[in-house]
Amino acid sequence: MIRKLFSKIQRKHYYIGAGVLAIILLIVFTGKSDEAVEQKVKVKLGAFDILVNTTGELQAQSFENIAGPSELRNRGFRVNEIKIVDLIPEGTVVDSGEYVATLDRNAVSSRLKDLEDEVEKNESQYNKTGLDTSLSLRSLRDELINLKFELEDKQITVDQSKFEPPATQRQAAISLEKSERNIEQAKKNYKLKVEQAKASMKEVAINLSKVQRERDELVGVLDKFVIYAPKPGMVIYYKEWGGEKRKVGSSISAWDLTVATLPDLSSMNSKCYVNEIDISKVKVGQKVRMTVDAFPEKKYTGQITYVANIGEQLPNADAKVFEITIKVNEYDPVLRPAMTTGNLIEIASFKDVVYLPLESIHGGADSTTYVFTTKNRKKVVVTAAKNDTHIVIEKGLKVGEEVYLSVPAGAEKFSMENEDLIPVIKAKIKKEREQEEMKNLNLQKEQKEKDAARSMLKNGDRKKGGLKSISKK
C-alpha cells in the first residue's frame, strides 16, 4: 500500500517536471527564433518630399468689425467698460442693417445723470452771474447820474463865485475840477465793469454749453447701444487677446469697441504655429498641402504669406513656437472661420532619388555613415536630404539592394566596402560647416548694418532737436 502510494507520487512529480521542462524549452526556442528574424528593407528609387506638418485655424483674410459707438472714445464720457447684454448666435447670416447686439446702458445712464446735474448747476450759475452783473452795472449807472448832478451843482457854484473874493473863486474851481475828474473815472470804471460782466457771462455760457453738448451727445449715444450690421455677412465672435471669444457678459472698452466681426469668406487664411526646431526650414512663398478636419475628403492647396521673426510661448506649452500665415488658394463655400486645418508645408521635393528609412543608417565615430546589407557587407554611404522617416542616399548603394533596419547579429564580421567615400563625406561635412559659418557671418554683418542705421537715425533726430532748440532761443 505504501509502495503504491509512493510510486504514484513519483509519477506525479515526473509529469510536473516534464511539463515545466517543455514550457522552458518552448520559451527558449521561441525567443531564439524571434531574435533570428531580422527586419530588412530594399533600396528604393522615386519621388522624395521633405514636409513640415502643423495644424492651424482658418481665418478670413479680411473682415469688417461690428463695433460699438465711436463716441465712447470721448474722454468726457468717462466710461471704462460696457457689457454686452445680448448678442445673436455665432454663424448667423445677417443683412445690412439687421440687429446684432445690445450694450448695457447702466454704466452710461449713471454718467448721464451726472451730466444732467451739471447742466442744472451751470444753468443756475449762468442765471446768478447774469443777475449779479445786472445789479452791479445798475449801481454804477446810478452813480454816474448822481455825479452828473453833482457836476452841475459845482458849475453853478463857480458861476456864482464871480463876485466873490479870489480865494473863494479858486476853491469853487478846484471843487468843479474834482467833480469832472470823478465823473470821468466813473465812466472808465463803468466800461471796465461792462467788459468784465461780458467775460463772466461768456465763461459761464461756455461751461453751460459744454455740459449741454456732452449731455446731448450721450443721449444720442444711448440710441446707438443697439448694434446693427454695417453690411451683409456671417457674424463671427471677436477673439480677445487671450484667445477667449467676446460673447454675452463680455465687455468692450473705449480702446477696443469691437463687438463681433463680419469676415470676407471668399478669401481665407490658416493661422498656425511652427516649432522652433522646424522654423528655419519654413520660408514665405512655400507651397502647402491642406486639409480641413470637418471635411477630410476634401483637399486644398496654399502658400505661406507670413513667417514671424520672433517666437512666442503659447499657454500650457513648454516649447517656443513661431506664428505663420498660409493663404488658401481655393474658394469653397463650406469653409468657415475657426475650422481646424492640417497643413503639410513643402520644404523640398526631389524626383528619382535613392532613399532608405532613417533606421537603416548608422553612424561611426568619425561622422561616417554606413548600412548593413543582407550580403554581409558594411557599406559606407553618402547621405543627403532627409524627412521625418526617410533619407536620400547620394552614393554607395544601388536600387534594389537589401539592407537591415537595425544592426544584425554578427555585424562585426561584415566586410567593409566603399571606404573611398569616407573622404567625400568629410569634405561634404567641412563644406556644410563653412556654409553655416558664412551664413552666421552674413547675419551678424546685416545686424551690425541695421544697428548702425538706427544709430544714425537717432543721432540725426538729436541734431534736429538741438537745431530746433537753438532756433527757438
C-alpha positions as CSV (number, residue, x, y, z in Angstrom):
1,M,0.0,0.0,0.0
2,I,2.7,2.4,1.0
3,R,4.8,1.4,-2.1
4,K,1.9,2.1,-4.4
5,L,1.3,5.5,-2.9
6,F,5.0,6.3,-3.2
7,S,5.1,5.2,-6.9
8,K,2.0,7.4,-7.6
9,I,3.8,10.4,-6.0
10,Q,6.9,9.8,-8.1
11,R,4.9,9.6,-11.3
12,K,3.1,12.8,-10.5
13,H,6.4,14.7,-9.8
14,Y,7.8,13.2,-13.1
15,Y,4.8,14.6,-15.1
16,I,5.1,18.0,-13.5
17,G,8.8,18.2,-14.1
18,A,8.4,17.1,-17.7
19,G,5.7,19.8,-18.3
20,V,7.8,22.5,-16.8
21,L,10.8,21.5,-18.9
22,A,8.7,21.5,-22.0
23,I,7.5,25.1,-21.3
24,I,11.1,26.3,-20.6
25,L,12.3,24.7,-23.9
26,L,9.4,26.3,-25.8
27,I,10.1,29.7,-24.4
28,V,13.9,29.4,-25.2
29,F,13.4,28.2,-28.8
30,T,10.6,30.6,-29.5
31,G,12.8,33.5,-28.3
32,K,15.7,32.4,-30.4
33,S,13.5,32.1,-33.5
34,D,12.2,35.7,-32.9
35,E,15.7,37.1,-32.5
36,A,16.8,35.3,-35.6
37,V,14.2,37.2,-37.7
38,E,16.0,40.4,-38.9
39,Q,13.9,43.2,-40.4
40,K,15.1,44.1,-43.9
41,V,14.2,46.7,-46.5
42,K,15.1,47.3,-50.1
43,V,16.7,50.5,-51.5
44,K,14.0,52.4,-53.4
45,L,14.0,54.9,-56.3
46,G,11.3,57.6,-56.6
47,A,10.0,60.9,-55.5
48,F,11.1,62.2,-52.1
49,D,9.4,65.0,-50.2
50,I,10.5,67.0,-47.2
51,L,7.5,68.2,-45.3
52,V,6.7,70.1,-42.1
53,N,3.4,69.0,-40.5
54,T,1.4,71.5,-38.5
55,T,-2.2,72.3,-37.6
56,G,-3.9,75.6,-37.9
57,E,-7.1,77.5,-37.7
58,L,-9.0,79.2,-40.6
59,Q,-9.4,82.9,-40.5
60,A,-10.8,85.4,-43.0
61,Q,-8.1,87.3,-44.9
62,S,-10.1,90.5,-44.5
63,F,-13.1,91.4,-42.3
64,E,-15.1,94.3,-41.0
65,N,-15.6,94.9,-37.3
66,I,-19.1,95.4,-35.9
67,A,-18.3,98.0,-33.2
68,G,-20.0,100.0,-30.5
69,P,-20.4,103.8,-30.8
70,S,-17.2,105.6,-31.6
71,E,-18.3,108.5,-29.4
72,L,-17.5,106.3,-26.4
73,R,-13.8,107.3,-27.0
74,N,-14.7,110.8,-25.9
75,R,-12.9,111.4,-22.6
76,G,-15.8,113.4,-21.3
77,F,-18.0,110.4,-21.1
78,R,-15.6,108.8,-18.5
79,V,-16.9,105.2,-19.4
80,N,-14.3,102.5,-19.0
81,E,-16.2,99.3,-19.8
82,I,-19.6,98.4,-21.2
83,K,-21.1,94.9,-21.0
84,I,-22.7,93.1,-23.9
85,V,-26.2,92.1,-22.7
86,D,-27.4,90.4,-25.9
87,L,-25.7,89.0,-29.0
88,I,-27.1,86.9,-31.8
89,P,-25.6,83.3,-32.2
90,E,-22.3,83.0,-33.9
91,G,-22.6,81.9,-37.5
92,T,-25.8,83.9,-38.1
93,V,-26.1,85.3,-41.6
94,V,-27.3,88.9,-41.5
95,D,-28.2,91.5,-44.0
96,S,-27.1,95.2,-43.8
97,G,-28.9,97.0,-41.0
98,E,-30.1,93.8,-39.2
99,Y,-29.9,93.5,-35.5
100,V,-26.7,92.1,-34.0
101,A,-26.3,93.1,-30.3
102,T,-27.3,95.3,-27.4
103,L,-25.0,97.0,-24.9
104,D,-25.7,97.7,-21.2
105,R,-27.0,101.2,-20.7
106,N,-26.5,101.3,-16.9
107,A,-22.9,102.5,-17.0
108,V,-23.8,105.3,-19.3
109,S,-27.1,106.1,-17.5
110,S,-25.2,107.0,-14.3
111,R,-22.9,109.3,-16.3
112,L,-26.0,110.8,-18.0
113,K,-27.5,111.6,-14.5
114,D,-24.2,113.3,-13.5
115,L,-24.3,115.4,-16.7
116,E,-28.0,116.4,-16.1
117,D,-26.9,117.6,-12.6
118,E,-24.0,119.5,-14.1
119,V,-26.3,121.2,-16.7
120,E,-28.7,122.2,-13.9
121,K,-25.8,123.5,-11.8
122,N,-24.3,125.5,-14.8
123,E,-27.8,126.9,-15.7
124,S,-28.1,128.2,-12.1
125,Q,-24.6,129.7,-12.3
126,Y,-25.4,131.4,-15.6
127,N,-28.6,133.0,-14.2
128,K,-26.8,134.0,-11.0
129,T,-24.0,135.6,-12.9
130,G,-26.5,137.5,-15.1
131,L,-28.3,138.9,-12.1
132,D,-25.1,139.9,-10.3
133,T,-23.7,141.7,-13.3
134,S,-27.1,143.5,-13.9
135,L,-27.2,144.7,-10.3
136,S,-23.6,145.8,-10.4
137,L,-24.0,147.7,-13.6
138,R,-27.2,149.4,-12.5
139,S,-25.4,150.6,-9.3
140,L,-22.7,152.1,-11.5
141,R,-25.2,153.8,-13.8
142,D,-26.9,155.4,-10.8
143,E,-23.6,156.6,-9.5
144,L,-22.9,158.3,-12.9
145,I,-26.2,160.1,-12.8
146,N,-25.5,161.4,-9.3
147,L,-22.1,162.5,-10.3
148,K,-23.6,164.4,-13.3
149,F,-25.9,166.2,-10.9
150,E,-23.0,167.0,-8.6
151,L,-21.1,168.4,-11.5
152,E,-23.9,170.7,-12.5
153,D,-24.1,171.9,-8.9
154,K,-20.4,172.7,-8.8
155,Q,-20.7,174.5,-12.1
156,I,-23.4,176.7,-10.7
157,T,-21.2,177.5,-7.6
158,V,-18.4,178.5,-9.9
159,D,-20.7,180.8,-11.9
160,Q,-22.0,182.5,-8.7
161,S,-18.4,183.0,-7.3
162,K,-17.6,185.6,-9.9
163,F,-18.4,188.4,-7.4
164,E,-16.6,186.6,-4.5
165,P,-13.0,187.1,-3.4
166,P,-10.4,185.3,-5.5
167,A,-9.8,182.6,-2.8
168,T,-13.5,181.7,-2.9
169,Q,-13.4,181.6,-6.7
170,R,-10.4,179.4,-6.7
171,Q,-11.9,177.0,-4.2
172,A,-15.1,176.7,-6.3
173,A,-13.0,176.0,-9.4
174,I,-11.0,173.2,-7.6
175,S,-14.2,171.6,-6.5
176,L,-15.6,171.7,-10.1
177,E,-12.4,170.1,-11.4
178,K,-12.7,167.3,-8.8
179,S,-16.3,166.6,-9.9
180,E,-15.2,166.5,-13.5
181,R,-12.4,164.0,-12.7
182,N,-14.7,161.9,-10.6
183,I,-17.2,161.6,-13.4
184,E,-14.5,160.6,-16.0
185,Q,-13.1,158.0,-13.6
186,A,-16.7,156.6,-13.1
187,K,-17.2,156.4,-16.8
188,K,-14.0,154.4,-17.3
189,N,-14.8,152.2,-14.4
190,Y,-18.3,151.5,-15.9
191,K,-16.7,150.5,-19.2
192,L,-14.3,148.1,-17.4
193,K,-17.2,146.7,-15.4
194,V,-19.2,146.1,-18.6
195,E,-16.3,144.2,-20.2
196,Q,-15.8,142.2,-17.0
197,A,-19.5,141.3,-17.0
198,K,-19.4,140.2,-20.6
199,A,-16.3,138.0,-19.9
200,S,-18.0,136.5,-16.9
201,M,-21.2,135.8,-18.8
202,K,-19.2,134.3,-21.7
203,E,-17.3,132.0,-19.3
204,V,-20.5,130.6,-17.7
205,A,-22.2,130.4,-21.1
206,I,-19.3,128.3,-22.4
207,N,-19.4,126.0,-19.4
208,L,-23.1,125.6,-19.8
209,S,-22.9,124.9,-23.5
210,K,-20.2,122.3,-22.9
211,V,-22.1,120.2,-20.5
212,Q,-25.3,120.6,-22.5
213,R,-23.4,119.3,-25.6
214,E,-22.0,116.4,-23.6
215,R,-25.4,115.5,-22.3
216,D,-27.0,115.7,-25.8
217,E,-24.2,113.6,-27.3
218,L,-24.6,111.0,-24.5
219,V,-28.3,110.9,-25.2
220,G,-27.6,110.3,-28.8
221,V,-25.0,107.6,-28.0
222,L,-27.6,105.7,-25.9
223,D,-29.6,105.3,-29.1
224,K,-26.6,103.6,-30.6
225,F,-26.4,100.9,-27.9
226,V,-28.5,98.7,-30.1
227,I,-25.9,97.4,-32.7
228,Y,-26.8,96.7,-36.3
229,A,-24.8,95.0,-39.1
230,P,-22.9,97.5,-41.3
231,K,-23.1,95.2,-44.3
232,P,-24.3,91.6,-45.2
233,G,-22.3,88.7,-43.9
234,M,-21.9,86.0,-41.3
235,V,-21.4,87.1,-37.7
236,I,-18.3,85.7,-36.1
237,Y,-17.5,86.3,-32.5
238,Y,-14.4,88.5,-31.9
239,K,-11.4,86.9,-30.3
240,E,-9.8,88.8,-27.5
241,W,-6.0,88.9,-26.8
242,G,-6.1,85.9,-24.5
243,G,-7.9,83.8,-27.1
244,E,-11.4,83.9,-25.5
245,K,-14.4,84.9,-27.6
246,R,-16.3,88.0,-26.8
247,K,-19.8,87.0,-26.0
248,V,-22.8,87.9,-23.8
249,G,-21.4,89.1,-20.5
250,S,-18.1,90.2,-22.0
251,S,-17.2,93.9,-22.0
252,I,-16.0,96.4,-24.6
253,S,-13.9,99.4,-23.8
254,A,-13.2,102.8,-25.3
255,W,-9.9,101.4,-26.6
256,D,-11.5,98.3,-28.2
257,L,-15.1,98.8,-29.3
258,T,-15.4,95.6,-31.4
259,V,-18.5,93.5,-30.6
260,A,-18.2,91.0,-33.4
261,T,-16.8,90.6,-36.9
262,L,-18.1,90.1,-40.5
263,P,-15.4,88.1,-42.3
264,D,-15.0,88.0,-46.1
265,L,-15.4,84.3,-46.6
266,S,-14.2,84.5,-50.3
267,S,-10.6,84.6,-49.2
268,M,-9.3,82.5,-46.2
269,N,-6.0,82.1,-44.3
270,S,-4.8,79.4,-41.9
271,K,-3.1,80.8,-38.9
272,C,-0.8,78.2,-37.3
273,Y,2.4,77.8,-35.3
274,V,5.6,76.0,-36.2
275,N,8.0,74.5,-33.6
276,E,11.3,76.4,-33.2
277,I,13.2,73.2,-34.4
278,D,11.5,73.4,-37.8
279,I,11.1,77.2,-38.3
280,S,14.5,77.6,-40.1
281,K,13.1,75.4,-42.9
282,V,9.9,77.5,-43.4
283,K,10.0,80.4,-45.9
284,V,7.5,82.8,-47.4
285,G,6.2,81.5,-50.7
286,Q,6.5,77.8,-49.9
287,K,3.6,75.7,-51.1
288,V,1.3,73.9,-48.6
289,R,-1.0,70.8,-48.9
290,M,-4.0,71.4,-46.8
291,T,-7.0,69.5,-45.4
292,V,-9.9,70.5,-43.1
293,D,-10.8,68.3,-40.2
294,A,-14.5,68.9,-40.8
295,F,-14.3,67.7,-44.4
296,P,-11.4,65.1,-44.5
297,E,-12.2,64.0,-48.1
298,K,-11.5,67.5,-49.5
299,K,-8.0,68.6,-50.4
300,Y,-6.8,72.2,-50.8
301,T,-3.6,74.0,-51.6
302,G,-2.0,77.0,-50.0
303,Q,1.0,79.3,-49.9
304,I,2.9,80.8,-46.9
305,T,2.5,84.6,-46.9
306,Y,3.9,85.4,-43.4
307,V,6.6,84.0,-41.1
308,A,7.1,85.6,-37.7
309,N,10.6,86.7,-36.8
310,I,10.2,86.4,-33.1
311,G,8.9,83.3,-31.3
312,E,6.4,83.1,-28.5
313,Q,5.3,80.7,-25.8
314,L,1.6,79.6,-26.0
315,P,-0.4,78.8,-22.8
316,N,0.2,75.3,-21.4
317,A,3.2,74.8,-23.8
318,D,6.9,74.4,-23.0
319,A,8.5,74.9,-26.4
320,K,8.7,78.2,-28.3
321,V,6.7,78.4,-31.5
322,F,6.6,80.9,-34.4
323,E,3.4,82.1,-36.0
324,I,2.9,81.6,-39.7
325,T,0.1,82.5,-42.1
326,I,-1.0,80.3,-45.0
327,K,-3.3,81.6,-47.8
328,V,-5.8,79.1,-49.0
329,N,-5.7,79.2,-52.8
330,E,-9.2,77.7,-53.4
331,Y,-12.6,79.2,-52.6
332,D,-15.1,76.8,-51.0
333,P,-18.4,78.0,-49.5
334,V,-18.2,75.3,-46.8
335,L,-15.0,76.8,-45.3
336,R,-15.7,78.7,-42.1
337,P,-13.5,80.7,-39.7
338,A,-12.2,78.7,-36.7
339,M,-12.2,75.4,-38.6
340,T,-9.1,73.3,-37.9
341,T,-6.7,72.7,-40.8
342,G,-4.0,70.1,-41.4
343,N,-1.0,71.7,-43.2
344,L,1.9,69.9,-44.9
345,I,4.5,72.6,-45.8
346,E,6.6,71.5,-48.8
347,I,10.1,72.3,-47.8
348,A,11.8,70.5,-50.7
349,S,10.8,67.9,-53.4
350,F,13.1,65.6,-55.3
351,K,12.5,63.3,-58.3
352,D,14.1,59.9,-59.0
353,V,16.3,59.8,-55.9
354,V,17.5,56.7,-54.0
355,Y,16.3,56.6,-50.4
356,L,16.1,54.4,-47.3
357,P,14.4,54.5,-43.9
358,L,16.3,56.5,-41.3
359,E,16.6,53.4,-39.0
360,S,18.8,51.7,-41.6
361,I,21.5,54.4,-41.4
362,H,24.2,54.0,-38.8
363,G,27.0,56.5,-37.8
364,G,30.6,56.0,-36.8
365,A,32.9,58.0,-34.5
366,D,34.4,59.8,-37.5
367,S,31.0,61.0,-38.7
368,T,30.9,58.4,-41.5
369,T,27.5,56.8,-42.3
370,Y,27.0,53.2,-43.3
371,V,24.5,50.4,-43.8
372,F,24.5,46.7,-43.3
373,T,23.5,44.7,-46.4
374,T,22.0,41.2,-46.4
375,K,25.1,40.1,-48.2
376,N,27.2,40.6,-45.1
377,R,28.7,43.9,-46.2
378,K,29.1,47.1,-44.2
379,K,28.8,49.8,-46.8
380,V,29.8,53.4,-46.4
381,V,27.1,55.7,-47.9
382,V,26.9,59.4,-48.6
383,T,23.6,60.8,-47.4
384,A,21.7,64.0,-48.4
385,A,18.3,65.4,-47.5
386,K,16.0,63.7,-45.0
387,N,12.5,64.0,-43.7
388,D,10.8,62.5,-40.6
389,T,11.1,58.9,-41.8
390,H,13.5,58.5,-44.7
391,I,16.8,59.8,-46.0
392,V,18.3,60.3,-49.5
393,I,21.4,58.2,-50.5
394,E,23.7,60.1,-52.9
395,K,26.4,57.4,-53.2
396,G,27.2,53.9,-52.0
397,L,24.0,51.9,-52.8
398,K,22.0,50.7,-55.8
399,V,18.3,50.4,-56.3
400,G,17.0,47.0,-55.1
401,E,19.8,46.3,-52.7
402,E,18.6,44.9,-49.4
403,V,19.7,46.3,-46.1
404,Y,19.0,45.6,-42.4
405,L,16.9,48.2,-40.5
406,S,18.9,47.5,-37.3
407,V,22.4,46.2,-36.5
408,P,22.3,42.5,-37.4
409,A,23.8,39.7,-35.4
410,G,27.5,39.2,-36.3
411,A,27.8,42.6,-37.8
412,E,31.4,42.9,-36.5
413,K,32.3,40.2,-39.0
414,F,30.9,42.0,-42.0
415,S,33.5,43.1,-44.6
416,M,33.8,46.9,-45.2
417,E,33.0,48.4,-48.6
418,N,33.1,51.9,-50.2
419,E,35.8,53.2,-47.9
420,D,36.8,55.5,-50.7
421,L,33.7,57.5,-49.9
422,I,34.9,58.5,-46.4
423,P,37.0,61.5,-47.7
424,V,33.8,62.6,-49.7
425,I,31.7,62.5,-46.5
426,K,34.4,64.5,-44.6
427,A,34.7,67.1,-47.4
428,K,30.9,67.5,-47.5
429,I,30.7,68.0,-43.7
430,K,33.5,70.6,-43.9
431,K,31.7,72.4,-46.7
432,E,28.4,72.5,-44.8
433,R,30.2,73.9,-41.7
434,E,31.9,76.6,-43.8
435,Q,28.5,77.5,-45.4
436,E,26.9,77.7,-41.9
437,E,29.7,79.9,-40.6
438,M,29.4,82.1,-43.7
439,K,25.7,82.4,-43.1
440,N,26.2,83.3,-39.5
441,L,28.8,86.0,-40.5
442,N,26.4,87.4,-43.1
443,L,23.6,87.6,-40.4
444,Q,26.0,89.3,-38.0
445,K,27.0,91.8,-40.7
446,E,23.4,92.5,-41.6
447,Q,22.6,93.1,-37.9
448,K,25.6,95.5,-37.5
449,E,24.4,97.4,-40.5
450,K,20.9,97.7,-39.1
451,D,22.2,98.8,-35.7
452,A,24.4,101.4,-37.5
453,A,21.5,102.7,-39.5
454,R,19.4,103.0,-36.3
455,S,22.2,104.8,-34.6
456,M,22.5,107.3,-37.5
457,L,18.8,107.9,-37.4
458,K,18.8,108.6,-33.6
459,N,21.8,110.9,-34.0
460,G,20.0,112.7,-36.8
461,D,16.9,113.2,-34.7
462,R,19.1,114.5,-31.8
463,K,20.8,117.0,-34.1
464,K,17.4,118.2,-35.5
465,G,16.2,118.6,-31.9
466,G,19.3,120.6,-31.0
467,L,18.9,122.9,-34.0
468,K,15.2,123.5,-33.2
469,S,16.1,124.4,-29.6
470,I,18.8,126.8,-30.8
471,S,16.4,128.4,-33.3
472,K,13.8,128.9,-30.5
473,K,16.4,130.5,-28.3
